[in-house]
Amino acid sequence: MNIFQNTEVAFQHKTNTQLKKAKFLFQCIQNPILTKIGNSMLGFLVEINFPFVKSIVKNTIFEQFCGGESRKECLPVIDDLYKNKVHSILDYSVEGKEDEKIFDQTCEEIISIIQFSEHNASMPFTVFKPTGFGRFALYEKVNQKQLLNEEETAEWKRVLNRFERVANEAKKANITIMIDAEESWIQDAIDTIAEDLMRKYNVEKCIICNTLQMYRHDRLTYLKSEYKKAKEGNYFVGYKIVRGAYMEKERKRATEMNYISPIQNTKEETDMDYNKAIEIAFEHKETISLFAGTHNEKSCQLLINRMNEFNLNKDFHKIWFGQLFGMSDNLSFNLAKNGYNVAKYLPYGPIKEVIPYLMRRATENTSVAGQTGRELELLKQEIIRRKL
């Protein structure tokens, strides 16, 4: 039997009302035009502080995809997930801010999450977006190896210091910190920071974990190269492997600026490289820690099969499955039920500040072929099963 089709396990944490609400939400998201109009309207209404809009958002799309407005508000959700052996990764999802004061606040928030997670077995990871620590344009300039002026040099030192502070705190707390991936034209700068931190902090185990977006055709080569460096340098590496989140933007920019797109030509090529990355991690599991961030059933099954072939315990500490909160519960809860390491990304933050994340999540669900349809079908199956 396919374990991922067990909807009773997948939705055991949801009430009948929550199931129906989720079904209605995914039915709305399934319509691209409705999603586009809804996103525009939502952003505008929140911006003008339209009466009741925050309440409506909080009880619909926010409730589906976020844990709460604060770490404390997330605790009941974290506890509920952990009752079903699903771990949580608190994700401070405030995006698009470009101010030194905000960057410092975000850094302090990430440090607070690490301290918050330190003595709680339900939260083994912390995550952050590099653009939460510094200006996009500054990363871009460093990425292109352009000369920084005196003010920019001081600014870049502050960015590096934020990374260093977070890495140091993660080391003290024995928590793995995952650095999210960004657009390709700033990713080299981020990779360089991650590599430096791995050499420094991953001597005894994997504390620093970088992210590879496998819809890029160069990431498999990069993974092999970094493994070789780690082996020679006698340190560990960790990678969250995902398919990717900026495909349309990447292709559009490559066309406009007349350079070869970094994106794979087809989804099949992305799937192939994703699965090859899993194989490489297994071949070199003594050095590489793997966090498979995926909503793809076939990739999860491949991971299960490889673990069986290598006679690894289901809870082998270097291999984790991960999905976003509010999505693919059929994967998360069934994997956890069967003894595998599973963690949900649990976004949180003030509603107004998290709106860009929610809008992006709705758009991604609409554009990913079959994702919303799968969610809907499973929800319908569980609603029918409960009625019967």
C-alpha positions in Angstrom: 0.0 0.0 0.0 1.2 3.5 -0.8 1.6 5.1 2.7 1.1 8.6 1.3 -2.6 7.9 0.4 -3.6 7.4 4.0 -5.8 10.5 4.5 -6.9 9.5 8.0 -3.3 9.8 9.2 -2.6 12.9 7.0 -5.5 14.9 8.5 -5.9 13.5 12.0 -4.9 16.9 13.4 -7.7 18.8 11.6 -11.3 19.2 12.7 -14.1 18.8 10.1 -14.4 22.6 10.0 -10.7 23.0 9.3 -10.9 20.5 6.5 -13.8 22.3 4.8 -12.0 25.6 5.2 -8.8 24.2 3.7 -10.8 22.7 0.8 -12.4 26.1 0.1 -9.1 27.9 0.2 -7.4 25.5 -2.2 -10.4 25.7 -4.6 -9.8 29.5 -4.7 -6.0 29.2 -5.1 -6.6 26.7 -8.0 -7.9 29.6 -10.1 -5.0 31.7 -11.4 -7.1 34.7 -12.2 -8.9 34.7 -8.8 -5.5 34.3 -7.1 -4.0 37.3 -9.0 -7.0 39.5 -8.3 -7.1 38.3 -4.6 -3.4 39.0 -4.1 -3.7 42.6 -5.4 -6.8 43.3 -3.4 -5.4 41.7 -0.2 -2.2 43.8 -0.4 -4.2 47.0 -0.9 -6.8 46.4 1.9 -4.1 45.5 4.4 -2.1 48.6 3.4 -5.0 51.0 4.0 -6.0 49.1 7.3 -9.4 48.2 5.9 -11.7 47.2 8.8 -11.8 43.4 9.6 -9.4 42.5 6.8 -6.7 41.3 9.3 -9.3 39.2 11.0 -10.4 37.6 7.7 -6.8 36.9 6.6 -5.9 35.5 10.0 -8.8 33.0 9.9 -8.3 31.9 6.4 -5.0 31.9 4.4 -2.9 32.9 7.5 -4.3 30.1 9.5 -3.6 27.6 6.7 0.0 28.6 6.0 1.3 30.3 9.2 1.7 29.2 12.9 0.9 32.6 14.4 2.0 36.2 14.7 4.7 35.5 17.4 6.8 32.6 18.6 4.6 32.3 21.6 1.4 32.1 19.5 3.0 29.3 17.5 3.5 27.1 20.5 0.1 25.3 20.4 0.7 24.6 16.7 4.2 23.3 17.4 2.9 21.1 20.2 0.0 19.8 18.1 2.5 18.8 15.3 4.9 17.2 17.7 2.1 15.0 19.2 2.1 13.4 15.8 5.9 13.2 15.7 6.2 16.1 13.2 8.9 18.7 14.1 8.7 22.4 13.5 11.1 24.9 11.9 10.1 28.4 12.9 10.4 30.7 9.9 10.3 34.4 10.5 8.5 35.3 7.3 8.9 39.1 7.1 10.1 39.8 3.5 11.1 42.8 1.4 12.4 45.1 4.1 15.6 47.0 3.3 16.7 49.0 6.3 19.7 48.6 8.6 17.4 48.8 11.7 15.2 46.0 10.3 18.2 43.9 9.4 19.4 44.1 13.0 15.9 43.3 14.3 15.7 40.3 12.0 19.1 39.0 13.2 18.0 39.4 16.9 14.8 37.6 16.0 16.7 34.6 14.5 18.9 34.5 17.6 15.8 34.5 19.8 14.4 31.6 17.7 17.6 29.6 18.3 17.4 30.3 22.0 13.7 29.5 21.9 14.4 26.1 20.2 17.5 25.1 22.3 15.8 23.0 24.9 12.8 21.9 22.8 13.2 18.7 20.9 10.3 19.6 18.6 12.4 22.3 17.0 15.8 20.9 15.8 16.4 23.6 13.1 16.3 27.3 12.6 16.1 29.0 9.2 16.6 32.5 7.7 16.7 34.3 4.4 20.0 36.1 3.6 18.1 39.1 2.3 16.7 39.5 5.8 20.3 40.4 6.8 21.3 42.8 4.0 20.3 44.8 1.0 19.6 42.8 -2.2 21.6 45.4 -4.3 24.6 44.9 -2.0 24.6 41.1 -2.4 24.3 41.7 -6.1 27.4 44.0 -6.2 29.4 41.5 -4.1 28.2 38.7 -6.3 29.5 40.5 -9.4 32.8 41.2 -7.6 32.4 44.9 -8.0 34.5 47.2 -5.9 32.6 48.5 -2.8 33.0 52.0 -1.6 33.9 52.8 2.0 30.3 52.9 3.1 29.3 49.7 1.3 32.4 47.9 2.8 31.2 48.8 6.3 27.7 47.7 5.4 28.9 44.4 4.0 30.9 43.8 7.2 27.7 44.3 9.2 26.0 41.7 6.9 28.8 39.2 7.6 28.6 39.9 11.3 24.9 39.0 11.4 25.7 35.7 9.8 28.5 35.1 12.2 26.4 36.0 15.3 23.6 33.6 14.2 26.1 30.8 13.4 27.9 31.2 16.7 24.6 31.1 18.6 23.5 28.0 16.7 26.8 26.3 17.6 26.3 27.1 21.3 22.7 25.8 21.2 23.6 22.7 19.1 20.9 23.7 16.6 21.3 23.4 12.9 20.8 26.6 11.0 19.6 26.5 7.4 20.4 29.4 5.1 17.7 29.8 2.5 18.5 30.2 -1.2 17.9 33.4 -3.2 17.9 34.5 -6.8 20.9 33.2 -8.9 22.4 36.6 -9.4 23.1 37.0 -5.7 23.5 33.3 -4.8 27.3 33.1 -5.3 27.8 35.7 -2.6 25.6 33.7 -0.3 27.3 30.4 -1.1 30.7 31.9 -0.3 29.4 33.0 3.1 27.9 29.6 3.8 31.1 27.8 2.7 33.2 29.9 5.0 30.8 29.2 7.9 30.8 25.5 7.2 34.6 25.3 7.4 34.5 27.1 10.7 31.5 25.6 12.5 31.0 22.2 10.9 34.1 20.5 12.3 32.3 18.2 14.7 28.9 18.0 13.1 26.7 19.9 10.7 25.6 23.2 12.2 25.5 25.2 9.0 23.3 24.0 6.2 23.0 25.7 2.8 20.2 25.4 0.3 20.4 24.0 -3.3 17.7 24.8 -5.8 17.8 21.9 -8.2 15.9 23.7 -11.0 19.3 25.3 -11.6 21.4 23.2 -14.0 24.7 23.9 -12.2 23.8 22.8 -8.7 24.7 19.1 -9.1 28.2 20.1 -10.1 28.4 22.5 -7.2 27.3 19.8 -4.7 30.0 17.4 -5.9 32.6 20.2 -5.7 31.6 21.2 -2.2 31.7 17.6 -1.0 35.2 17.2 -2.3 36.3 20.4 -0.5 34.7 19.2 2.8 36.4 15.8 2.5 39.8 17.3 1.9 39.2 19.9 4.6 37.9 17.4 7.1 34.6 19.1 7.9 30.9 18.3 7.4 28.5 19.9 4.9 24.7 20.1 5.0 22.2 20.8 2.3 18.5 21.5 2.2 17.7 20.3 -1.3 14.6 21.9 -3.0 13.4 22.2 -6.5 13.3 26.0 -6.5 11.1 29.1 -6.1 12.1 31.8 -8.6 11.8 30.1 -12.0 9.6 32.6 -13.9 11.7 35.5 -12.6 15.0 33.8 -13.5 13.9 33.0 -17.0 12.5 36.5 -17.6 15.7 38.2 -16.4 17.9 35.9 -18.5 15.9 36.8 -21.6 15.8 40.5 -20.9 19.6 40.7 -20.2 20.5 38.2 -22.9 22.4 35.6 -21.0 22.0 31.8 -20.7 19.2 30.9 -18.3 20.4 29.1 -15.2 17.1 27.2 -15.1 16.7 23.7 -16.4 14.8 23.4 -19.7 12.2 21.0 -18.4 10.7 19.9 -15.1 11.9 16.3 -15.9 15.5 17.6 -15.8 14.9 19.3 -12.5 13.4 16.1 -11.1 16.4 14.1 -12.4 18.9 16.4 -10.8 16.9 16.5 -7.5 17.0 12.7 -7.3 20.7 12.6 -8.3 21.4 15.0 -5.4 19.7 12.5 -3.1 21.9 9.7 -4.5 25.1 11.8 -3.9 24.1 12.5 -0.3 23.6 8.8 0.3 26.9 7.9 -1.3 28.7 10.4 1.0 26.5 10.3 4.0 29.5 10.2 6.3 30.1 13.9 5.3 26.8 15.2 3.9 23.7 15.8 6.0 20.5 15.9 3.8 17.3 17.8 4.4 15.0 16.9 1.5 12.6 19.8 1.2 10.0 18.3 -1.2 6.3 18.0 -1.9 7.0 15.3 -4.5 5.8 11.8 -3.5 8.3 10.1 -5.9 11.3 11.8 -4.4 10.1 10.9 -0.9 9.7 7.3 -2.0 13.2 7.3 -3.5 14.6 8.5 -0.2 12.7 5.7 1.6 14.0 3.1 -0.9 17.6 4.3 -0.5 17.4 4.2 3.3 16.2 0.6 3.0 18.9 -0.4 0.6 21.6 1.1 2.9 19.9 -0.6 5.9 19.7 2.8 7.7 17.4 3.4 10.6 14.3 5.3 9.7 15.3 8.0 12.1 18.9 8.2 10.9 20.0 11.6 12.2 21.6 12.9 8.9 18.4 12.5 6.8 15.3 14.6 7.1 12.2 15.1 5.1 10.6 18.6 5.1 7.4 20.2 3.8 5.7 23.6 4.3 3.1 24.0 7.0 -0.4 23.8 5.4 0.7 21.7 2.5 1.4 18.0 1.7 0.2 16.7 5.1 -0.2 13.3 3.4 3.6 13.2 3.1 4.6 14.8 6.5 2.2 12.9 8.8 2.5 9.5 7.1 6.3 9.7 7.0 6.3 10.6 10.7 3.8 7.9 11.5 6.2 5.4 9.9 9.2 6.6 12.0 11.0 8.9 9.6 12.5 12.3 10.6 10.1 15.0 9.4 9.9 18.8 9.9 7.4 21.4 8.8 8.5 24.9 7.9 6.3 27.0 10.2 6.1 30.6 9.0 5.2 33.3 11.5 5.1 37.1 11.9 2.7 40.0 12.2 -0.1 39.6 9.6 0.7 42.8 7.7 4.4 41.9 7.5 3.7 38.3 6.4 1.3 39.3 3.5 4.1 39.2 0.9 5.0 35.6 2.0 1.3 34.6 1.8 0.9 36.2 -1.6 4.0 34.3 -2.9 2.7 31.1 -1.4 -0.7 31.4 -3.1 1.0 32.3 -6.5 3.5 29.3 -6.2 0.6 26.9 -5.5 -1.2 28.2 -8.5 1.9 27.9 -10.8 3.1 24.5 -9.7 1.5 21.9 -11.9 -0.8 19.6 -10.0 0.1 20.7 -6.5 -3.2 22.4 -5.6 -5.2 19.7 -7.4 -3.5 17.0 -5.2 -4.2 18.9 -2.0 -7.8 19.3 -3.0 -8.3 15.7 -4.0 -6.8 14.4 -0.7 -9.0 16.8 1.4 -12.1 15.7 -0.5 -11.2 12.0 0.1 -10.9 12.6 3.9 -14.1 14.6 4.1 -15.9 11.7 2.3 -14.1 9.1 4.5 -15.3 10.9 7.7 -18.9 11.0 6.5 -18.8 7.3 5.8 
